[in-house]
């Protein structure tokens, strides 16, 4: 059983590698061809009747083609408010958002936790603790006050209009002591 599992895993890895090679081997610069190949791969990837190996290979190929299209400044989404979702040349705003989404930042270690520096609403600088288990993002009260003074945060941005403080991991929501 263990040997059969290893063979299946090796086969899936080989297929995924082959799909990535096929996605980039012709090195086409024609977005129309890449979009057509993406659509075919997406159809197989999402097909309920495709074999698991074919689906995995197609999903890998689709993801590689997505990256190529994004590098060519193509965006996936509706071209207008009522249109279907498809690949199209990105508008200026989409290009700016795409560039911001691809921005990387160096982790820092502060007080035993990993943090990322960030600029909020284009003006306020702060550090965010990297917590992979967090369900919400919170900012310190001082940062919120600075953003209010800068006009980039209003009362309508707050959940419950600040009526109830969020509980800490320890379960208390106000007047907590170490």
N, C-alpha and C positions, 0 to 999 in steps of 0.2 A: 504493500500500500504506500509506504513512504517513497519507494522508488518511482511508482507511478505518479505520485504528486510532484516529485522533482522533475520528471519528464514533462508533465503538463506545464509547470512553471517555466521550464527552459523553453518550451515551445511558444508560450505566450510572450516571453521576453524577445525571442527571435522574431516573432510576428510584429511586435511593437517596433522593434528596430528596423525591420523591413518597411513598415508603414512610414516611419520617419524618413528613411532613405528615399522612398518613392515620393514623398511629399516635396522633397527638396532636390531630387536628382536632376530634373530637367532645368532647374534654376530659371524658371520662366519669370519674366518681368511683366507679363501681361496680366493685369488684375482680373480681367474677364475669365481667363483660363483658370486662375487660382480660385476665383469664386465658384466656377463650375465644379472644380475638383472638391472644394470645401462642401458644396451642396450634396455631391454624391457621397462623400465620406460621412457627412452628417446624417444622411438618410439611412445608410447602413448602420451607423453607430446607434441610432434610435430605433432601428427595426426590431420588432418582437420576434421576427422569424429568422434573423441572422444567427449564425452559430456564435458561441461565446468568443471563439478565436477571431472570427471575422469582425465582430462588434468591437473587440478590444483594439484590433489593428486599425479599424476605421476611426475610432475615437482618438487614437494617438495621431493619426494622419490629420484629422480635422483640427486638433489642437495645434499641430505644427503649422498648418496652413493659416490658422487664425493669427498666429504670431507673425507670419510672413506678411499677411494683409495689413496687420496693425503697423508693421514697420514701413509699409508703403502708404501710410496715412489713410487707411480705409477703416471705417467704423461699421459695426453691426448694430442695426436698429431700424426703426421706421424712418422712411425718408420724409414723410409728412405725418401730420396727426392722425390721418385715417388710413395711411398706406400700410402695406405688409412689412414685416421685419426682414431686412436684407442687408447685404454689404454695399456700401457706397462711399465715395470720397468724403472724408471728414470735412466739416465746416470749420471755420476759425475757432469757434468756441470749443468744439469737440477736440480739436488738435491741442488746445491749451489744457483741457481737462485730461486728455490722454497723457500729455507730457507730465502733468502733476501726478497722475496715478503711477507713472513709472519712476518717480523720484525715489531714490534710496537714501537712507540715513544711517549713520553709524550708531549702534547701541552704546550706551555708557553705563557704567556700574556706579550706583550711588547708594550708600547705606545698605549694601547687601542685596539690592534689587536692580534689575535692568530697566533703564529708562530711555526714552527717545525724545530728543528736542523737537519742538513743534511750534509753528506760528499759527495762531488761531484767528480766523477771519481777517487775515492779512496784516494784523498789527500787533497782537499780543503774543509774546513769547513765553513758553512754559515747557516743562518736562512732563511726559506721561509715563507712568509705570506700565511696563509690559506685563500683562496678566492674562494668560491664555484662557483662564477660566471665568473671566469677568463677563457679565451679561450687559453691563451698562458702562458708559464712559462718563466720568465725573471730573469736574475741574475744581480746584481750590477756590474758596470764597474770595480770596484776594484777587485771583485771576478774573473771576466774574465781575468784581467791582471795577477793575481796570478796564474791562471790555465795555461795561456800562458807561464809564466816563468817556471812552473813545467812541461811543455810539454804535458799537458793533454787536451789542447784546441788549435786548429789551425784556421787560417783564413777561411778554407773551412767549419768549423763548423757554421759559421755565415750565416744567411739569408741575401741575397742581399749584401754579403760581407761588411756589416756595412755601406752601402751607404746611407740608409735612416733610421733615428731613428723611433722607434715605438711611436705612439701617446699615451698620457696619457688618463685617464678616462675623463679628462677635455677637451680633443680634441687637445691639443697642442703637438708638437713633439720636439721642441727645444727652449731653452731660456724661459721656463715657469717660471713664478713667482707665489708664494703662492697665 
